[in-house]
Amino acid sequence: MTTKQKLAATKLVENGGNVSKSMIDAGYSKASAKNPQKLTRSKGWQPLMEKYLPEEDVLKKHGQLLNSSEIDKFIFPNDMTDKEIEFVVRKIPDAKLIQIQRNQQSARAYFSLPNNKVRKDAIDMTYKLRGRYKAEKVNDSLNEAVEAALARLNEILPESK
């Protein structure tokens, strides 16, 4: 592992996981930073990741982010019973009712929901940082699926002239 690689690895945290910015801060050229996979797929990168982002720490944080949630609320007419409100909230996938508050005009149901954006970003960032994100394979598979779907549509739709 090189000095630049070490410096880029240490810059990752202060740059919010942005490998390209970390590379520039470590002295790599802007041209090199446009292709961060060259760094993240290099031989010395995985040992650096284990030193600066130990698998155990990443897995712990990853687990927290994968289970992150957010609070939301619905406002219901005050004439709805708590049981009716609970029934409605239970229909929301993965929602967990926290409490119902009432005032003279309405009832507010507070509930937690999975924070799917944070969860998706956590997965994405972890794979990128550890150099294991195989975006090309995903894109190739997606392109093949789109091409197959288009070919099928062309078969079943009449030609327009």
Secondary structure, DSSP 8 states (H G I E B T S, - for coil): --HHHHHHHHHHHHTTT-HHHHHHHTT--HHHHT-THHHHTSTTHHHHHHHHS-HHHHHHHHHHHHT-EEEEEEEEETTS-HHHHHHHHHTSTT-EEEEEEE-SSEEEEEEEEE-HHHHHHHHHHHHHHTT---HHHHHHHHHHHHHHHHHHHHHHS----
